[in-house]
Amino acid sequence: MQEITINSPNTVYINNITYTVESQDINTTLDFHSELQKLHKINKSMLFDYFNNNNKHAKAERVKACGNILTFKHYKDINVTKLDNASLCRERLCLNCNRMSARDNALVLTKATEGMQLKHIVFSIKNCKSYALRDTIEHMKKALKYYLRSKGVKDYYQSYEITYNERTKEFHPHIHILTTKESINISARELNKQWAEAVNRFMGTTYKWLSCKCKDVDNNIAGAFELSKYVTKPQHFNEKTIPIFDEQLKGLHLHQANGLFKRRCKDVKEIQTEQEKEQQTFLNNFDYELVSYMFNGDNYIKCE
């Protein structure tokens, strides 16, 4: 049987995120990055109020319970601790679920791009008002597809990031893509000009140039994590923006693999699924005890 490496006695893996156990067993507090958890607590409160006030009570309850109790299977004989249930809400605007999803995506993309020489391009556009956010993103999608096809680029991974300007109350959507280094060889000046022409084609604008950034990727891991970031910066999820993001981003796919990247990501996910099955088959040979932790506002404390 192939050897399966599972987490050591003093670590816990949750959706591919490593957390520290402060002693050699699971009977003490878990250090779950408490500062992020405090931010998540504020985010949950705002999301709960928003959904509850808009008669989305089921969503509100899922958000309220998200990550409050973590239940693990602890296999004493082999010193292995494995997450069993985290009650995740899986809402797009939940910081906790965002963080886990981003990490999962990054790990898949890291494996999928092993051995590849990559280029990272950011396609930007002028800031837009909240009511125009969805239409702007849709136009950008069409412009990007048109532009890359015109360049013969079929293999790429794309993701969308949207930042918020508190001073102007405007949103700044931009598209990150990873592609092979040889796919596009163009000066920054020409890239800015040609991207503007592509956007003008679908938006009816008359831009002479739009800012783009293009660089070779020196570290594929860093590149994969950059393409797997949150939809927006954590501090941009607030009472003003949550209703806008929820309405304007509904149903939009903000991460997408194409061509070679799509095939490679699919292969990595299939391997991960098979490894998970093998791991579970191995663990089924051992008895376990259920151990639960509850978040108390600062950290996770074991439930007695």
C-alpha positions in Angstrom: 0.0 0.0 0.0 1.2 3.5 -0.8 2.4 5.4 2.2 0.1 8.2 3.2 1.5 11.2 5.1 -1.1 12.7 7.4 -0.7 15.6 9.8 1.7 15.4 12.7 0.4 15.3 16.3 0.8 19.1 16.8 -1.0 20.3 13.6 -4.5 20.2 12.2 -5.3 20.5 8.5 -8.6 22.2 7.7 -9.4 22.7 4.0 -5.6 22.6 3.3 -4.9 25.3 5.9 -2.5 24.3 8.6 -3.3 25.4 12.2 -1.2 24.9 15.3 -2.2 22.9 18.3 -0.4 24.5 21.3 0.5 21.2 22.9 1.2 17.6 21.8 -2.4 16.6 22.2 -5.7 18.2 21.3 -6.8 19.1 24.8 -5.8 22.7 24.7 -6.7 25.9 22.9 -6.2 26.0 19.1 -4.4 29.0 17.7 -6.6 29.8 14.7 -5.1 33.2 13.7 -7.3 35.1 16.2 -6.9 38.5 14.5 -8.5 37.1 11.3 -11.2 35.4 13.4 -12.1 38.8 15.0 -12.4 40.3 11.6 -14.5 37.4 10.5 -16.7 37.9 13.6 -17.4 41.5 12.5 -18.0 40.4 8.9 -20.5 37.7 10.1 -22.4 40.2 12.1 -22.8 42.5 9.1 -23.8 39.7 6.8 -26.3 38.3 9.3 -28.0 41.7 9.7 -28.1 42.2 5.9 -29.6 38.8 5.1 -32.0 39.0 8.1 -33.2 42.5 7.1 -33.9 41.3 3.5 -35.9 38.2 4.5 -33.1 35.8 3.7 -33.4 34.1 7.1 -31.9 30.8 6.1 -28.8 32.5 4.8 -28.6 34.6 7.9 -28.7 31.5 10.2 -26.0 29.7 8.1 -23.8 32.8 8.3 -24.4 33.1 12.1 -23.3 29.5 12.6 -20.4 29.5 10.2 -17.2 28.2 11.8 -18.6 28.6 15.4 -18.0 24.9 16.3 -15.3 22.8 14.8 -15.5 19.0 15.3 -12.5 16.8 14.8 -11.9 13.0 14.6 -8.9 12.3 16.8 -7.2 9.0 16.1 -5.3 8.4 19.3 -3.4 5.3 18.2 -1.7 7.1 15.3 -1.8 10.7 16.7 -3.8 12.0 13.8 -6.5 14.8 14.0 -8.8 15.3 11.1 -11.6 17.9 10.6 -15.0 16.3 10.6 -17.4 19.3 10.5 -17.0 23.1 10.5 -20.6 24.2 9.6 -19.3 26.5 6.8 -21.9 28.8 5.3 -20.2 29.0 1.9 -21.4 32.5 1.2 -19.4 34.4 -1.3 -19.2 37.4 1.0 -18.1 35.4 4.1 -14.5 36.2 4.9 -14.0 32.8 6.6 -15.2 30.8 3.6 -13.4 33.2 1.2 -10.1 32.5 3.0 -10.6 28.7 2.8 -11.7 28.8 -0.8 -8.8 31.0 -1.8 -6.4 28.7 -0.2 -7.9 25.6 -1.9 -7.8 27.3 -5.3 -4.2 28.4 -4.8 -3.1 24.9 -3.9 -4.7 23.4 -7.0 -3.3 26.2 -9.2 0.2 25.7 -7.7 0.2 22.0 -8.5 -1.3 22.6 -12.0 1.4 25.1 -13.0 4.4 23.1 -11.8 7.2 23.3 -14.4 5.4 26.1 -16.4 7.0 29.5 -17.2 4.2 32.0 -16.5 3.3 35.6 -17.2 0.9 37.6 -15.0 -1.2 40.4 -16.6 -3.6 42.7 -14.9 -6.3 44.3 -17.1 -7.8 47.4 -15.5 -10.6 49.9 -16.3 -11.7 53.2 -14.9 -13.7 53.2 -11.7 -17.4 52.8 -11.9 -20.5 53.5 -9.8 -22.1 50.8 -7.8 -25.1 50.5 -10.1 -22.8 49.9 -13.1 -20.5 47.3 -11.5 -22.2 44.2 -12.9 -22.4 45.6 -16.5 -18.8 46.8 -16.3 -17.6 43.3 -15.3 -19.7 41.7 -18.1 -18.2 44.1 -20.7 -14.7 43.4 -19.4 -15.2 39.7 -19.7 -16.2 40.1 -23.4 -13.4 42.4 -24.0 -10.8 40.1 -22.5 -12.1 37.1 -24.4 -12.0 39.1 -27.6 -8.5 40.5 -27.0 -6.9 37.1 -26.0 -8.5 35.4 -29.0 -7.1 38.1 -31.3 -3.7 37.3 -29.9 -4.2 33.5 -30.2 -4.1 33.0 -26.4 -6.1 29.9 -25.5 -4.3 28.8 -22.3 -4.9 31.0 -19.3 -6.4 31.3 -15.8 -8.4 34.4 -14.9 -9.8 35.9 -11.7 -11.5 39.1 -10.9 -10.8 41.5 -8.0 -12.9 44.5 -7.1 -11.6 47.2 -4.8 -13.7 50.1 -3.3 -12.7 53.7 -3.0 -14.2 55.1 0.2 -13.6 58.7 -0.8 -15.3 58.6 -4.3 -17.7 55.7 -3.4 -16.7 54.0 -6.6 -15.6 50.5 -7.5 -12.5 49.4 -9.3 -12.9 46.0 -11.1 -9.8 44.5 -12.6 -8.9 41.1 -14.1 -5.8 39.0 -13.3 -4.7 36.4 -15.7 -1.9 33.8 -15.6 -0.8 32.5 -19.0 2.3 30.9 -20.4 5.3 33.2 -20.8 5.5 32.7 -24.6 1.8 33.5 -25.2 2.1 37.3 -25.2 5.2 39.3 -26.2 4.1 42.9 -26.2 5.3 46.3 -24.9 3.4 47.9 -22.0 2.5 50.8 -24.3 0.9 48.6 -26.9 -0.8 46.5 -24.3 -2.5 49.5 -22.7 -3.6 50.8 -26.2 -4.9 47.5 -27.4 -6.8 46.7 -24.2 -8.5 50.1 -24.4 -9.5 49.3 -28.0 -11.0 46.0 -26.9 -13.0 47.7 -24.1 -14.2 50.4 -26.4 -15.6 47.8 -28.7 -18.0 46.5 -26.1 -18.6 49.5 -23.9 -19.0 52.2 -26.5 -16.3 54.3 -24.8 -13.4 56.2 -26.5 -10.5 55.4 -24.3 -7.1 55.9 -25.9 -5.4 53.7 -23.3 -6.2 51.8 -20.1 -3.7 50.8 -17.5 -2.4 47.2 -17.6 0.5 45.5 -15.8 2.5 42.7 -17.3 5.3 40.8 -15.7 7.0 37.4 -15.8 6.3 35.2 -12.8 9.4 34.3 -10.8 7.6 32.2 -8.2 4.6 30.1 -9.4 3.4 29.6 -5.8 3.2 33.4 -5.3 1.5 33.7 -8.7 -1.1 31.1 -7.8 -1.9 32.8 -4.5 -2.2 36.2 -6.2 -4.8 34.7 -8.7 -6.7 33.1 -5.8 -7.3 36.1 -3.6 -10.6 37.2 -2.1 -13.1 38.9 -4.4 -12.1 42.1 -2.7 -9.9 43.2 0.2 -11.3 42.1 3.6 -11.6 45.7 4.8 -13.8 46.4 1.8 -16.5 44.1 3.0 -18.6 46.6 5.1 -22.2 47.7 5.6 -22.1 49.9 2.5 -20.6 47.4 0.1 -22.1 44.1 1.2 -25.6 44.9 -0.4 -23.9 46.0 -3.6 -21.6 43.0 -3.9 -24.4 40.7 -3.1 -26.7 42.2 -5.8 -24.1 43.0 -8.5 -22.0 39.8 -8.3 -24.9 37.3 -8.1 -24.3 34.4 -10.5 -21.0 35.7 -11.9 -18.1 33.3 -12.2 -15.1 35.3 -10.9 -12.5 32.5 -11.3 -12.1 30.5 -14.5 -9.4 28.2 -16.1 -9.1 27.9 -19.8 -7.4 25.5 -22.2 -4.3 23.9 -20.7 -4.9 25.5 -17.3 -8.4 24.0 -17.2 -7.1 20.5 -18.1 -4.3 20.7 -15.5 -6.5 21.9 -12.7 -9.0 19.1 -13.4 -6.2 16.5 -13.2 -5.0 18.0 -9.9 -8.5 17.9 -8.4 -8.9 14.3 -9.5 -5.6 13.3 -7.9 -6.6 15.1 -4.7 -10.0 13.3 -4.6 -8.2 9.9 -5.0 -5.7 10.7 -2.3 -8.5 11.7 0.1 -10.2 8.4 -0.6 -7.0 6.5 0.1 -6.4 8.5 3.3 -9.9 7.8 4.5 -9.6 4.1 3.7 -6.4 4.1 5.8 -8.1 5.9 8.7 -11.0 3.5 8.7 -8.7 0.9 10.3 -8.5 2.9 13.5 -10.9 4.0 16.3 -11.4 7.7 16.9 -12.9 10.1 19.4 -14.9 13.3 18.5 -13.4 16.5 19.9 -15.2 19.8 19.4 -14.0 23.4 19.8 -16.2 26.5 20.1 -15.1 30.0 19.1 -15.4 32.4 22.0 -14.7 35.6 20.2 -10.9 35.4 20.5 -10.0 31.8 19.9 -11.3 28.2 19.7 -11.8 26.6 23.1 -12.4 22.9 23.6 -16.0 22.0 24.5 -16.2 19.9 27.7 
